[in-house]
Amino acid sequence: MRFPSILRPLAALATITTIGVFCLSCNAPRAAPATALAPRNDGLILQDGEGERRERRNAGKGPFIIKVDRQNGGSPDLVMGYEDIAPGAEIQLHRHLVADEILFVHRGTGTASLNGRKAHVSAGATIYIPRNVTIGLVNDGTEPLGLTFTFSRPGFEELMRDNSVLEGQPVTPMSAEERTRIQAKHRWHTIAGPPPQ
């Protein structure tokens, strides 16, 4: 049957609807709803200081908290945490191969480096680090540099766990051999050092 051109889209929709209704009654296997595939997650509400509190094994850097990841809140994608970088301490130059990162400065001052470009940062500053861009940050102030870190994909939080202990556990210094082994284990997502030439 031929329909006038103005009615053709409606005729096509009616055909698709009829086929769709017919298929609803067939015994063909159907995909389960998306909600049935993932465990229920109601999210988290964390107060200041709450989360997975950890101490670094390299002296002088300061504590950190992993607030949201696969283990804390069950996020399959995002990683978020908070850290205080002690005066004179730094986040050494490194780059992330699979995730973008955002740092938000809550307090203190420092100097950030992105692929060699340097800028002063203080409370309220945001640093966006696309994947494969080298980041470094030095606390050149007199108080702790408090910041949040957020990653678009998991990976780095496992490196942070390997370089630290849970708060309250003995902090044993890391040997050079252990540091090398940990860096090699996490090389798929994080490379330490200056930007590639």
Buried (B, 14 or more C-beta within 10 A) or exposed (E): EEEEEEEEEEEEEEEEEEEEEEEEEEEEEEEEEEEEEEEEEEEBEBEEEEBBBBBBBEEEBBBBBBBBBBEBBBBEEBBBBBBBBBBEBBBBBBBBEBBBBBBBBBBBBBBBBBBEEEEEBEEEBEBEBBBBBBBBBBBBBEEBBBBBBBBBBBBBBBBBBBBBBEEEEEBEEBEEEBBEEBBEEBEEBBBBEBBEE
